[in-house]
Amino acid sequence: SIRCYIGLGSNLEDPQAQVRTALEQLTSLPDTELVAASSLYRSDPVGPQDQPDFVNAVAELNTRLAPEALLDELQAIEQAHRRVRERHWGPRTLDLDILLYAEQQIESERLVVPHRFMRERGFVLWPLAEIAPSLILPDGTPLSKLLSLCPMGTLEKIGL
Ligand SMILES: CC1(C)Nc2nc(N)[nH]c(=O)c2N=C1O
């Protein structure tokens, strides 16, 4: 099976509960096991600032699902959280992104992996480093190097 990493984010309708529930739902995906989950982090919105703070986390899965089948399952979980897209980069109840899918580099209509913005997003890199500190990205960049370029800033770990 394939090791993959999922980014979770929410800033609507009790974001902590949205992320915690989504983590539980990841444990029951078909042909998939949840290997690890980061802490939850509160983070300032990147992009449009006129929206609530986010709660972010990263999960590590082992899956036998193909990338697009995994994406279908993640989108079903987002729908179950009544994700409504008002505006691009606007507030949402739940965002599930495939950050990494083993060493694969994927560029299809539906899917770009590694996630195109992950290298410059502290709300992804710091939770990812919590569960996979020695990770090397498919292009050979060590996660530790990306972290050194990405201050933790106002990111703060949320207690359990
Ligand atoms: C709107 C945009 C770009 N900003 C974010 N900002 C933060 N802090 N966390 C997110 O998950 C997030 N997701 C997004 O899609």
Ligand as a Chemical Component Dictionary entry (heavy atoms), coordinates in Angstrom:
data_LIG
# 
_chem_comp.id                   LIG 
_chem_comp.type                 NON-POLYMER 
_chem_comp.pdbx_formal_charge   0 
_chem_comp.three_letter_code    LIG 
# 
loop_
_chem_comp_atom.comp_id 
_chem_comp_atom.atom_id 
_chem_comp_atom.alt_atom_id 
_chem_comp_atom.type_symbol 
_chem_comp_atom.charge 
_chem_comp_atom.model_Cartn_x 
_chem_comp_atom.model_Cartn_y 
_chem_comp_atom.model_Cartn_z 
_chem_comp_atom.pdbx_ordinal 
LIG C1 C1 C 0 -8.289 30.115 1.870 1  
LIG C2 C2 C 0 -6.959 29.391 2.048 2  
LIG C3 C3 C 0 -6.000 29.656 0.900 3  
LIG N1 N1 N 0 -6.323 29.841 3.262 4  
LIG C4 C4 C 0 -6.095 29.047 4.340 5  
LIG N2 N2 N 0 -5.500 29.566 5.448 6  
LIG C5 C5 C 0 -5.274 28.763 6.506 7  
LIG N3 N3 N 0 -4.669 29.275 7.617 8  
LIG N4 N4 N 0 -5.612 27.445 6.499 9  
LIG C6 C6 C 0 -6.201 26.879 5.431 10 
LIG O1 O1 O 0 -6.504 25.671 5.473 11 
LIG C7 C7 C 0 -6.463 27.687 4.291 12 
LIG N5 N5 N 0 -7.047 27.179 3.174 13 
LIG C8 C8 C 0 -7.265 27.915 2.097 14 
LIG O2 O2 O 0 -7.780 27.392 1.002 15 
# 
loop_
_chem_comp_bond.comp_id 
_chem_comp_bond.atom_id_1 
_chem_comp_bond.atom_id_2 
_chem_comp_bond.value_order 
_chem_comp_bond.pdbx_ordinal 
LIG C1 C2 SING 1  
LIG C2 C3 SING 2  
LIG C2 N1 SING 3  
LIG C2 C8 SING 4  
LIG N1 C4 SING 5  
LIG C4 N2 SING 6  
LIG C4 C7 DOUB 7  
LIG N2 C5 DOUB 8  
LIG C5 N3 SING 9  
LIG C5 N4 SING 10 
LIG N4 C6 SING 11 
LIG C6 O1 DOUB 12 
LIG C6 C7 SING 13 
LIG C7 N5 SING 14 
LIG N5 C8 DOUB 15 
LIG C8 O2 SING 16 
# 
